[in-house]
Amino acid sequence: MKNPAQFFKAMSDTTRLQIIALLMWEDELCVCDIENVLGLSQSKASRHLRYLLNSGILIDKRKNIWVYYSIKKDLPEDKKKFLEVFKSTIIEDPWVELKLKLENWLNSKINSDHCNVNGEE
């Protein structure tokens, strides 16, 4: 991460904080997961994910046609501590509702063909 201001600017947006929360609950999520849980358009989700990626907070990997994101494991210690503090705050409303949306989405995804790994929708 280039500097603390860039990290905090990345973390200062509600949508990006929601994305980070989702990735703290699930180690890795596809763009379509984030779009559906947060009710974002593909372009808006991608813009926020790109911002977090360029800030050095996330990493991405491609599986077939889907791009999956996760929180970078080798973040500097000060950034990891900040994320740990943030994680301790996402156990209350409205975060509980967001976690429930994620769980419902992932359960529905298992029982359907949404964003399956073969690239078919």
ROSE-4610 file (N, C-alpha, C; in Angstrom, 1 decimal, always signed):
// ROSE-4610
residu = [M/M/M/K/K/K/N/N/N/P/P/P/A/A/A/Q/Q/Q/F/F/F/F/F/F/K/K/K/A/A/A/M/M/M/S/S/S/D/D/D/T/T/T/T/T/T/R/R/R/L/L/L/Q/Q/Q/I/I/I/I/I/I/A/A/A/L/L/L/L/L/L/M/M/M/W/W/W/E/E/E/D/D/D/E/E/E/L/L/L/C/C/C/V/V/V/C/C/C/D/D/D/I/I/I/E/E/E/N/N/N/V/V/V/L/L/L/G/G/G/L/L/L/S/S/S/Q/Q/Q/S/S/S/K/K/K/A/A/A/S/S/S/R/R/R/H/H/H/L/L/L/R/R/R/Y/Y/Y/L/L/L/L/L/L/N/N/N/S/S/S/G/G/G/I/I/I/L/L/L/I/I/I/D/D/D/K/K/K/R/R/R/K/K/K/N/N/N/I/I/I/W/W/W/V/V/V/Y/Y/Y/Y/Y/Y/S/S/S/I/I/I/K/K/K/K/K/K/D/D/D/L/L/L/P/P/P/E/E/E/D/D/D/K/K/K/K/K/K/K/K/K/F/F/F/L/L/L/E/E/E/V/V/V/F/F/F/K/K/K/S/S/S/T/T/T/I/I/I/I/I/I/E/E/E/D/D/D/P/P/P/W/W/W/V/V/V/E/E/E/L/L/L/K/K/K/L/L/L/K/K/K/L/L/L/E/E/E/N/N/N/W/W/W/L/L/L/N/N/N/S/S/S/K/K/K/I/I/I/N/N/N/S/S/S/D/D/D/H/H/H/C/C/C/N/N/N/V/V/V/N/N/N/G/G/G/E/E/E/E/E/E]
num = [1/1/1/2/2/2/3/3/3/4/4/4/5/5/5/6/6/6/7/7/7/8/8/8/9/9/9/10/10/10/11/11/11/12/12/12/13/13/13/14/14/14/15/15/15/16/16/16/17/17/17/18/18/18/19/19/19/20/20/20/21/21/21/22/22/22/23/23/23/24/24/24/25/25/25/26/26/26/27/27/27/28/28/28/29/29/29/30/30/30/31/31/31/32/32/32/33/33/33/34/34/34/35/35/35/36/36/36/37/37/37/38/38/38/39/39/39/40/40/40/41/41/41/42/42/42/43/43/43/44/44/44/45/45/45/46/46/46/47/47/47/48/48/48/49/49/49/50/50/50/51/51/51/52/52/52/53/53/53/54/54/54/55/55/55/56/56/56/57/57/57/58/58/58/59/59/59/60/60/60/61/61/61/62/62/62/63/63/63/64/64/64/65/65/65/66/66/66/67/67/67/68/68/68/69/69/69/70/70/70/71/71/71/72/72/72/73/73/73/74/74/74/75/75/75/76/76/76/77/77/77/78/78/78/79/79/79/80/80/80/81/81/81/82/82/82/83/83/83/84/84/84/85/85/85/86/86/86/87/87/87/88/88/88/89/89/89/90/90/90/91/91/91/92/92/92/93/93/93/94/94/94/95/95/95/96/96/96/97/97/97/98/98/98/99/99/99/100/100/100/101/101/101/102/102/102/103/103/103/104/104/104/105/105/105/106/106/106/107/107/107/108/108/108/109/109/109/110/110/110/111/111/111/112/112/112/113/113/113/114/114/114/115/115/115/116/116/116/117/117/117/118/118/118/119/119/119/120/120/120/121/121/121]
x = [+0.8/+0.0/+0.9/+0.6/+1.5/+1.6/+0.4/+0.5/-0.8/-0.8/-2.0/-3.2/-3.0/-4.2/-4.9/-4.2/-4.8/-5.6/-5.1/-5.8/-7.1/-7.0/-8.2/-9.2/-8.7/-9.6/-10.4/-9.7/-10.4/-11.4/-11.2/-12.1/-13.1/-13.1/-14.1/-15.4/-15.6/-16.8/-17.7/-19.0/-19.9/-19.9/-20.0/-20.0/-18.8/-17.6/-16.4/-16.3/-16.8/-16.8/-17.7/-18.8/-19.7/-19.0/-18.3/-17.5/-16.5/-15.8/-14.8/-15.5/-16.6/-17.3/-17.7/-18.2/-18.6/-17.4/-16.3/-15.1/-14.5/-14.8/-14.4/-15.2/-16.5/-17.4/-17.1/-16.8/-16.5/-15.1/-14.2/-12.8/-12.7/-13.6/-13.5/-14.9/-15.2/-16.5/-16.3/-17.2/-17.2/-17.9/-17.6/-18.2/-19.7/-20.3/-21.7/-22.3/-21.5/-22.0/-22.2/-21.1/-21.1/-22.2/-22.4/-23.4/-24.8/-25.1/-26.4/-26.7/-25.7/-25.9/-26.1/-25.3/-25.4/-26.3/-26.9/-27.8/-27.1/-25.9/-25.1/-25.1/-25.0/-24.8/-23.4/-23.1/-21.8/-20.7/-21.0/-20.0/-19.7/-20.7/-20.5/-19.7/-20.1/-19.3/-17.9/-17.7/-16.3/-15.5/-16.1/-15.4/-14.9/-15.8/-15.4/-14.3/-14.5/-13.5/-12.2/-12.2/-10.9/-10.2/-11.0/-10.4/-9.8/-10.4/-9.9/-8.6/-8.7/-7.6/-6.4/-6.6/-5.5/-4.9/-5.7/-5.3/-4.4/-4.4/-3.6/-4.3/-5.6/-6.4/-6.9/-7.2/-7.8/-6.8/-7.0/-6.4/-7.5/-7.2/-8.2/-7.6/-8.5/-8.1/-9.3/-8.9/-9.9/-10.2/-11.4/-11.9/-12.8/-12.4/-13.2/-13.5/-14.8/-15.1/-15.3/-15.3/-15.6/-14.3/-14.4/-13.3/-13.7/-12.8/-13.0/-12.1/-12.6/-11.8/-11.7/-10.6/-10.4/-9.5/-9.5/-8.6/-7.2/-6.3/-4.9/-4.4/-3.8/-3.3/-2.1/-1.2/+0.0/+0.0/-1.2/-1.3/-0.3/+0.2/+1.0/+0.3/+1.0/+0.4/-0.6/-0.3/-1.2/-2.5/-2.5/-3.7/-4.5/-3.8/-4.5/-5.2/-4.5/-5.1/-6.4/-6.3/-7.5/-8.6/-8.4/-9.4/-10.0/-9.1/-9.6/-10.5/-10.2/-11.1/-12.4/-12.3/-13.5/-14.4/-13.7/-14.5/-15.2/-14.6/-15.3/-16.6/-16.7/-17.9/-19.0/-18.7/-19.7/-20.6/-20.8/-21.6/-23.0/-23.2/-24.4/-25.1/-26.4/-27.1/-26.4/-26.4/-27.1/-26.3/-25.1/-24.2/-24.9/-25.7/-26.3/-27.2/-27.9/-28.8/-28.0/-26.9/-26.0/-25.5/-25.1/-24.6/-25.8/-27.0/-28.1/-28.4/-28.3/-28.4/-27.4/-26.1/-25.1/-25.4/-25.8/-26.1/-27.3/-28.3/-29.4/-29.0/-28.2/-27.7/-26.9/-26.0/-25.1/-26.0/-27.0/-27.8/-28.6/-29.1/-29.9/-29.0/-27.8/-26.8/-26.5/-26.4/-26.2/-27.3/-28.5/-29.7/-30.1/-29.2/-29.5/-28.3/-28.4/-27.2/-26.6/-26.9/-26.4/-24.9/-24.2/-22.8/-22.0/-22.4/-21.7/-20.3/-19.5/-18.1/-17.9/-18.9/-18.7/-18.9/-19.3/-19.4/-20.8/-21.7/-23.1/-23.9/-24.9/-25.8/-27.2]
y = [-1.2/+0.0/+1.2/+2.2/+3.3/+4.2/+4.5/+5.4/+5.3/+5.7/+5.5/+6.3/+7.4/+8.2/+7.4/+6.7/+5.9/+4.8/+4.2/+3.1/+3.6/+4.7/+5.3/+5.9/+6.4/+6.9/+5.7/+4.6/+3.4/+2.9/+3.0/+2.5/+3.5/+4.7/+5.7/+5.7/+4.8/+4.7/+3.5/+3.8/+2.8/+1.5/+1.6/+0.5/-0.4/+0.3/-0.4/-1.1/-0.4/-1.1/-2.3/-2.2/-3.4/-4.5/-4.2/-5.2/-5.9/-5.1/-5.6/-6.5/-6.1/-6.9/-8.3/-8.2/-9.5/-10.4/-9.8/-10.6/-11.1/-10.5/-11.0/-12.2/-12.2/-13.3/-14.5/-14.2/-15.3/-14.9/-15.9/-15.6/-15.1/-15.5/-15.2/-15.1/-14.1/-13.9/-13.5/-13.9/-13.6/-12.2/-11.5/-10.2/-10.3/-11.4/-11.5/-11.6/-12.2/-12.3/-10.9/-10.1/-8.8/-7.9/-8.0/-7.3/-7.6/-8.9/-9.4/-9.1/-9.3/-9.0/-7.5/-6.7/-5.2/-4.5/-5.2/-4.6/-3.6/-3.9/-3.0/-3.4/-2.4/-2.8/-3.3/-4.0/-4.6/-3.5/-2.4/-1.4/-0.7/-0.5/+0.1/-0.9/-2.1/-3.1/-3.2/-3.3/-3.3/-2.1/-0.9/+0.3/+0.3/-0.1/-0.2/-1.3/-2.4/-3.5/-3.1/-2.4/-1.9/-1.0/-0.1/+0.9/+0.1/-0.9/-1.6/-2.4/-2.9/-3.7/-2.8/-1.6/-0.6/-0.1/-0.1/+0.4/-0.7/-1.9/-3.0/-3.7/-3.5/-4.2/-5.6/-5.7/-6.9/-7.5/-8.8/-9.5/-10.1/-10.4/-11.0/-12.2/-13.1/-14.3/-14.7/-15.1/-15.5/-17.0/-17.4/-18.8/-18.8/-19.4/-19.3/-17.9/-17.5/-16.1/-15.2/-15.8/-15.0/-14.6/-13.4/-12.9/-12.9/-13.5/-13.7/-12.8/-12.2/-11.3/-11.8/-11.4/-11.7/-10.6/-10.6/-9.6/-10.1/-9.3/-9.6/-10.1/-11.3/-11.9/-11.3/-10.7/-10.1/-8.6/-8.1/-6.7/-6.3/-5.0/-4.6/-4.7/-4.9/-5.2/-4.1/-2.8/-1.7/-1.8/-2.2/-2.4/-3.6/-4.6/-5.8/-5.5/-4.7/-4.3/-3.5/-2.6/-1.8/-2.7/-3.6/-4.5/-5.4/-5.8/-6.5/-5.7/-4.4/-3.6/-3.4/-3.2/-3.1/-4.4/-5.5/-6.8/-6.9/-6.4/-6.4/-5.6/-4.6/-3.7/-4.2/-5.2/-5.6/-6.8/-6.8/-7.9/-7.3/-6.0/-5.3/-4.8/-4.4/-3.8/-2.6/-2.2/-2.9/-4.0/-4.3/-5.3/-6.7/-7.0/-8.3/-8.5/-7.5/-7.6/-7.9/-7.3/-7.5/-9.0/-9.5/-10.8/-11.8/-11.5/-12.4/-12.4/-11.2/-11.1/-12.0/-12.0/-12.8/-14.3/-14.7/-16.1/-16.5/-15.7/-16.0/-16.2/-15.2/-15.3/-16.5/-16.8/-18.0/-19.3/-19.4/-20.5/-20.6/-19.5/-19.6/-19.9/-19.5/-19.8/-21.3/-21.9/-23.4/-24.1/-23.6/-24.3/-23.9/-23.1/-22.6/-22.5/-21.9/-21.8/-20.4/-19.6/-18.2/-18.3/-17.6/-17.4/-18.7/-19.8/-21.1/-21.0/-21.9/-21.9/-22.2/-22.8/-23.1/-21.8/-20.7/-19.5/-19.3/-20.2/-20.1/-19.4/-18.6/-18.0/-18.4]
z = [+0.0/+0.0/+0.0/-0.8/-1.1/+0.2/+0.8/+1.9/+2.7/+4.0/+4.8/+4.3/+3.7/+3.1/+2.1/+1.2/+0.1/+0.8/+1.8/+2.5/+3.1/+3.8/+4.5/+3.5/+2.4/+1.3/+0.8/+0.5/+0.0/+1.0/+2.3/+3.3/+3.7/+3.1/+3.5/+2.8/+1.9/+1.1/+1.7/+1.9/+2.4/+1.6/+0.3/-0.6/-0.5/-0.4/-0.3/+1.1/+2.1/+3.4/+3.4/+2.7/+2.6/+1.9/+0.8/+0.1/+1.0/+1.8/+2.7/+3.7/+4.2/+5.2/+4.6/+3.3/+2.7/+2.5/+2.2/+2.0/+3.4/+4.5/+5.8/+6.2/+5.7/+6.1/+5.2/+3.9/+2.9/+2.4/+2.4/+2.0/+0.6/-0.3/-1.7/-2.3/-3.1/-3.7/-5.1/-6.0/-7.4/-7.5/-8.5/-8.8/-8.8/-9.3/-9.4/-8.0/-7.0/-5.7/-5.0/-5.2/-4.7/-5.3/-6.6/-7.3/-6.7/-6.6/-6.2/-4.7/-3.9/-2.4/-2.2/-2.8/-2.6/-3.5/-4.5/-5.5/-6.4/-6.8/-7.6/-9.1/-9.9/-11.3/-11.5/-12.6/-12.8/-12.9/-13.5/-13.7/-12.3/-11.5/-10.2/-9.3/-9.3/-8.5/-8.9/-10.2/-10.8/-10.4/-10.5/-10.1/-8.7/-7.8/-6.4/-6.1/-6.8/-6.6/-7.2/-8.3/-8.9/-7.9/-7.3/-6.4/-5.2/-4.7/-3.6/-4.0/-5.2/-5.8/-6.0/-6.6/-6.8/-5.6/-4.5/-3.2/-2.5/-3.0/-2.4/-1.3/-1.2/-0.1/-0.6/-1.9/-2.4/-3.4/-3.7/-4.8/-5.6/-6.9/-7.7/-8.4/-8.8/-9.7/-10.6/-11.7/-12.7/-12.6/-12.7/-12.8/-13.9/-15.1/-16.3/-16.6/-16.8/-17.1/-15.9/-14.7/-13.5/-12.8/-12.2/-11.4/-10.0/-9.2/-7.7/-7.0/-5.9/-5.1/-3.7/-3.0/-1.6/-1.0/+0.3/+1.0/+0.9/+0.6/+0.5/+1.8/+1.8/+3.1/+3.7/+2.8/+3.3/+3.4/+3.9/+4.2/+5.3/+5.3/+6.4/+7.8/+8.8/+10.2/+10.6/+10.3/+10.7/+10.0/+8.7/+7.9/+8.4/+8.8/+9.3/+10.6/+11.5/+12.8/+12.5/+11.6/+11.3/+10.8/+10.0/+9.5/+10.6/+11.6/+12.7/+13.6/+13.8/+14.5/+13.8/+12.5/+11.6/+11.8/+11.7/+11.8/+13.1/+14.2/+15.5/+15.5/+14.6/+14.6/+13.7/+12.8/+11.9/+12.4/+13.7/+14.3/+14.7/+14.4/+14.8/+13.6/+13.8/+12.7/+12.2/+10.9/+9.8/+9.2/+9.8/+9.2/+9.3/+10.3/+10.5/+9.3/+8.9/+7.7/+6.4/+6.3/+5.1/+5.1/+6.3/+6.4/+6.0/+6.4/+6.1/+4.6/+4.0/+2.5/+1.8/+2.3/+1.7/+1.9/+3.1/+3.3/+2.4/+2.3/+1.4/+0.0/-0.5/-1.8/-2.1/-1.2/-1.4/-1.4/-0.5/-0.5/-1.8/-2.3/-3.6/-4.7/-4.7/-5.7/-5.8/-4.6/-4.6/-5.3/-5.1/-5.7/-7.1/-7.7/-9.1/-9.9/-11.1/-11.9/-11.9/-10.9/-10.9/-10.8/-11.7/-11.7/-11.5/-12.1/-11.9/-12.5/-12.0/-12.4/-13.9/-14.6/-16.0/-16.9/-16.2/-16.9/-17.5/-17.2/-17.7/-16.7/-17.1/-16.1/-16.4]
